[in-house]
Amino acid sequence: MEYKRTNQIDIRLKQLSYSSRLLLDSCPRKYQLRKLGADIEYQDTQDELITFEFGKLVGYGIQLAFQNISRENIFLACFEFWSMELNIESSRHKKSFWYALLAIDKFIGMRQQGFLTEYNILYYNSQPAAELSFLVDFGEEFAERGFLDLVLESNLTGEVITVELKTDSAKVPIHEAKYQNSTQPLGYSVLLDHIMPGLNSYTVLYIIYLSEKFEYQTFQFTKSIKQKAEWIHSIVMDIERIKLYSKANFWPKHGQSCIAWNKPCKYFNRCHMSDKLLLRPITKQQELDVIKDNEETYTIKTTVKELITGQLARPELKGN
């Protein structure tokens, strides 16, 4: 039976993340359809599935490489981690289980040759700080969620750096502009406030594997704690947009986003149809599942009020 929440925004629209807010920017209608489970006959292609698994496995292998695990045991763990057939390969890019192992082996070699050798994975609550998660409650059931790939600590200075692990099919070196002003790392300050209280700034290291070139590229950026205010403000503005679209029952379509990665959006030629035909109304169980996920899944949970209070209490921000 359909579960109706009178005069309230569907709770599924209120579950935010960096990637979902990018989707809201690119096309509000696509955001609505994806969040509310539009019933579209669509299956990811084999290339898309391989790309997803490839990126996950390379990231997982790099996380293990920072935990003083032997090469053989890393490969064994990767074999157990891979969820597809071993002989499947992308028809478009150099991506497969074996290409992923090559990428991981190259990274192990980089470590052996001196790359970040003074850094090891940080342990938080007796667990390696890989895939740390956070949730920020913005009120009215709106929640921003995020995951941090890796946190490292220097054996020499005690410096803590956050690491973003990426794979890319680019055939030429990537320009730093692709990542420098990304707001994604700003959310990591929520985690660092708990791990290393009192930090005035922190370093974000991007480690990017270029799968077509079989090589790594890195970028390093310093993020100021002051930038957290900008991050909070941007999320609040996104929440207001969602409220506006929901109240008006109008989610604009952005035609420039109908094609991405050289293929049409899966909702193309359907997004003009009525919500009654496209959307799957929420059930009581779905709502309970969202609430349970928010309560149990995330390593660190806080509220926007706590973040703002902590921000205003910092000596370097008083009077600004």
Residue pairs with C-beta under 8 A, 6 or more apart in sequence:
1 283
2 281
2 282
2 283
3 281
3 282
3 283
3 284
3 285
3 286
3 287
4 281
5 11
5 282
5 287
9 141
9 242
9 243
9 246
10 35
10 36
10 246
10 282
11 141
11 282
11 287
11 290
11 291
12 35
12 36
12 37
12 282
12 286
12 290
13 31
13 32
13 35
13 36
13 242
13 246
14 140
14 141
14 142
14 143
14 239
14 242
15 35
15 143
15 145
15 290
15 294
16 138
16 142
16 143
16 144
16 145
16 235
16 238
16 239
17 144
17 145
17 146
18 146
18 183
18 184
18 187
20 31
20 35
21 234
21 235
21 238
23 30
23 31
23 34
24 31
24 238
24 241
24 242
26 254
26 257
26 260
27 252
27 253
27 254
27 257
27 265
28 241
28 245
28 251
28 252
28 253
28 254
29 251
29 252
29 253
29 254
29 267
29 271
30 257
30 265
30 267
30 271
31 251
32 245
32 251
33 40
33 267
33 271
33 278
33 279
36 279
36 280
36 282
37 279
37 280
38 267
38 270
38 278
38 279
38 280
39 278
39 279
39 280
40 266
40 267
40 270
40 278
42 266
44 52
46 88
46 90
46 91
47 90
47 91
47 92
47 93
49 84
50 84
50 88
50 89
50 90
50 95
50 96
51 90
51 93
51 95
51 169
53 82
53 83
53 84
54 90
54 95
54 96
54 99
54 100
54 167
54 211
55 166
55 167
56 81
57 78
57 81
57 82
57 97
57 100
57 104
58 100
58 103
58 104
58 165
58 167
58 209
59 149
59 165
59 167
60 77
60 78
60 81
61 74
61 78
61 100
61 101
61 103
61 104
61 107
62 104
62 107
62 150
62 165
62 207
63 121
63 128
63 130
63 131
63 149
63 150
63 165
64 74
64 77
64 78
65 74
65 104
65 107
65 108
65 111
66 111
66 116
66 119
66 120
66 121
66 150
66 152
67 120
67 121
67 128
68 120
69 77
71 105
71 108
74 104
74 108
75 101
75 104
78 97
78 100
78 101
78 104
82 97
82 100
84 97
86 97
86 98
87 96
88 96
88 97
89 95
89 96
89 98
89 99
90 96
92 169
93 169
93 211
93 212
94 211
94 212
94 214
95 169
95 211
99 211
102 214
103 167
103 209
103 211
103 214
106 214
106 215
106 216
107 207
107 209
107 216
110 216
111 117
116 152
118 154
118 155
118 156
119 152
119 153
119 154
119 155
119 161
120 152
120 153
120 155
121 128
121 129
121 130
121 150
121 151
121 152
121 153
122 128
122 129
122 151
122 152
122 153
122 160
122 195
123 129
124 132
124 151
124 195
124 299
129 148
129 150
129 151
129 195
130 149
130 150
130 151
131 147
131 148
131 149
132 147
132 148
132 151
132 191
132 299
132 300
133 145
133 146
133 147
133 148
133 297
133 298
133 299
133 300
134 145
134 146
134 148
134 187
134 190
134 191
134 298
134 299
134 300
134 301
134 302
135 143
135 144
135 145
135 294
135 297
135 298
135 300
135 301
135 302
136 143
136 144
136 145
136 187
136 190
136 235
136 301
136 302
136 303
136 304
136 307
137 143
137 301
137 302
137 303
137 304
138 144
138 235
138 236
138 239
138 303
138 304
139 303
139 304
142 239
142 242
143 294
144 187
144 235
145 294
145 298
146 184
146 187
146 188
146 190
148 162
148 188
148 191
149 163
149 164
149 165
150 162
150 163
150 165
151 160
151 161
151 162
151 163
151 191
151 195
152 160
152 161
152 162
152 163
152 205
153 159
153 160
154 160
154 161
159 203
160 192
160 195
160 196
160 199
160 202
161 202
161 203
161 204
161 205
162 185
162 188
162 191
162 192
162 202
162 203
162 204
162 205
163 204
163 205
163 206
163 207
164 179
164 184
164 185
164 204
164 205
164 206
164 207
165 207
166 206
166 207
166 208
166 209
167 208
167 209
167 211
168 174
168 208
168 209
168 210
168 211
169 210
169 211
169 212
170 210
170 212
170 213
171 210
171 212
171 213
173 210
173 217
174 208
174 210
174 217
176 219
179 206
179 219
179 221
180 219
180 221
183 230
183 231
183 234
185 204
185 221
185 223
186 223
186 227
186 228
186 230
186 231
187 231
188 202
188 204
188 223
189 199
189 202
189 223
189 225
189 227
189 228
189 231
190 300
190 302
190 307
191 299
191 300
192 199
192 202
193 199
193 310
194 300
199 225
200 224
200 225
200 316
201 222
201 223
201 224
201 225
202 222
202 223
202 225
203 220
203 221
203 222
203 223
204 220
204 221
204 222
204 223
205 218
205 219
205 220
206 218
206 219
206 220
206 221
207 216
207 218
208 216
208 217
208 218
208 219
209 215
209 216
210 216
210 217
225 311
225 314
226 316
226 317
226 320
228 307
228 311
229 311
232 304
232 307
232 308
232 311
235 304
236 304
245 251
245 252
253 271
253 272
257 265
258 264
258 265
258 268
259 265
265 271
270 278
271 278
294 301
311 317
312 318
